[in-house]
Amino acid sequence: MDILHLVDRLEELFNESRPIWFTHSVMVDEDRMLDLIDQMRVSIPEEIKKAQQILAQRDRILAQAQEEANRTIQLAREKAEQMIERDAIIQAAHARAEQIILQARMETESTKRDADEYVLESLSRLEVELEKMLNQVRNGVRALQSERQQAMSPTPVQPDKD
């Protein structure tokens, strides 16, 4: 039976009791009063058990909620650490990529300088060789022209001395 119902019945018993004149006391039906007290004794432990069960259930729910909150916080921390690590890895990769690009540019410039130097040296040698050949060709042309002029110019006829 509900404890509040029993309290209501106890109050009803009190209200139905006869007052004793010139005092603040009342006459109560002893059997009804003892019966209500017995019912309360039986009912109160049941109410306390229900309250204890509710408190235990509340504590269990709070513990589960706390555990879930702790798990969520831990997962969030791990996720944040992974993101930080990933960010650090990305930054390191960008730095390494920039380093590789810079090194490639430097090597390209060095190779270009070496190639330009080689081409200049080769062209200079070729120029010297061509100048030698040109001089030889010019000398050959002059020699041929000189022989030709000599062959074409009349040779003075010399009288016969006979």
Stockholm file with secondary structure:
# STOCKHOLM 1.0

chainA/1-162         MDILHLVDRLEELFNESRPIWFTHSVMVDEDRMLDLIDQMRVSIPEEIKKAQQILAQRDRILAQAQEEANRTIQLAREKAEQMIERDAIIQAAHARAEQIILQARMETESTKRDADEYVLESLSRLEVELEKMLNQVRNGVRALQSERQQAMSPTPVQPDKD
#=GR chainA/1-162 SS CCHHHHHHHHHHHHHHSEECTTSSCEECCHHHHHHHHHHHHHHHHHHHHHHHHHHHHHHHHHHHHHHHHHHHHHHHHHHHHHHHHHHHHHHHHHHHHHHHHHHHHHHHHHHHHHHHHHHHHHHHHHHHHHHHHHHHHHHHHHHHHHHHHHHHSCCCCCCCCC
#=GC SS_cons         CCHHHHHHHHHHHHHHSEECTTSSCEECCHHHHHHHHHHHHHHHHHHHHHHHHHHHHHHHHHHHHHHHHHHHHHHHHHHHHHHHHHHHHHHHHHHHHHHHHHHHHHHHHHHHHHHHHHHHHHHHHHHHHHHHHHHHHHHHHHHHHHHHHHHHSCCCCCCCCC
//
